[in-house]
Amino acid sequence: VIQDGNVLYGNVKNAKTYLEPIVATGPAINVNLSSNGLYWQATMQGAFYDGEPGVTEAGFVYGFYDNPTVNNYNCTKVKYDSINKESNGAYKFTKTLTNLNGYKTYYFRAYVSNSVGVTYGETYSFDTY
């Protein structure tokens, strides 16, 4: 701070820098009718680069409306089925949904959370027609 032409120094406080994780959503794959012909299934794809503080939870949110969130009562939050760390440091994960209703459009996106908050990937959709 400069006061009356003099530079004044205050006490230095501990500062913490946060690095938000980078999250990406991929398109749904294997969207098809179940073997019994009654329900649909689809596999969602996501990836993230860890941040600081580290990721404590990863998964997907989905529902019938665009831009689903973990706090939206119209959406469902699910954890991944499998996760793999790639050689470039990214974590890739998937979740297969089963028993989906036909004649619907489902919106989904990947999310990760840590002690700072929730970060989302972009929203994708798939149809069960």
DAWO-V41270 format. One record per residue. N is the residue number from 1. RES is the residue in one small letter. SS is DSSP state (H for helix, E for strand, - for the rest). PSI is psi as a letter, one per 40 degrees, with the letter a starting at -180 (none if undefined). Layout:
N:RES:SS:PSI
N:RES:SS:PSI
This chain:
1:v:-:h
2:i:E:h
3:q:E:h
4:d:-:f
5:g:-:e
6:n:E:i
7:v:E:h
8:l:-:h
9:y:-:h
10:g:-:a
11:n:-:h
12:v:-:h
13:k:-:i
14:n:-:h
15:a:-:i
16:k:-:h
17:t:-:h
18:y:-:h
19:l:E:h
20:e:-:h
21:p:-:i
22:i:E:h
23:v:E:h
24:a:E:i
25:t:E:h
26:g:E:i
27:p:E:i
28:a:E:i
29:i:E:i
30:n:E:f
31:v:E:h
32:n:E:i
33:l:E:i
34:s:-:i
35:s:-:d
36:n:-:e
37:g:-:e
38:l:-:d
39:y:-:i
40:w:E:i
41:q:E:i
42:a:E:i
43:t:E:h
44:m:E:i
45:q:E:i
46:g:E:i
47:a:E:i
48:f:E:i
49:y:E:h
50:d:-:i
51:g:-:a
52:e:E:h
53:p:-:i
54:g:-:i
55:v:-:h
56:t:-:e
57:e:E:i
58:a:E:i
59:g:E:a
60:f:E:i
61:v:E:i
62:y:E:i
63:g:E:a
64:f:-:e
65:y:-:i
66:d:-:i
67:n:-:f
68:p:-:i
69:t:-:i
70:v:-:e
71:n:-:e
72:n:-:h
73:y:-:e
74:n:-:e
75:c:E:i
76:t:E:h
77:k:E:h
78:v:E:i
79:k:E:i
80:y:-:i
81:d:-:d
82:s:E:i
83:i:E:i
84:n:E:h
85:k:E:h
86:e:-:i
87:s:-:d
88:n:-:e
89:g:-:e
90:a:-:i
91:y:E:h
92:k:E:h
93:f:E:i
94:t:E:i
95:k:E:h
96:t:E:h
97:l:E:h
98:t:E:i
99:n:E:f
100:l:E:i
101:n:-:i
102:g:-:i
103:y:-:f
104:k:-:i
105:t:E:h
106:y:E:h
107:y:E:h
108:f:E:i
109:r:E:i
110:a:E:i
111:y:E:i
112:v:E:i
113:s:E:i
114:n:-:a
115:s:-:e
116:v:-:d
117:g:-:a
118:v:E:h
119:t:E:h
120:y:E:i
121:g:-:a
122:e:-:i
123:t:-:h
124:y:E:i
125:s:E:i
126:f:E:i
127:d:E:i
128:t:-:g
129:y:-:none
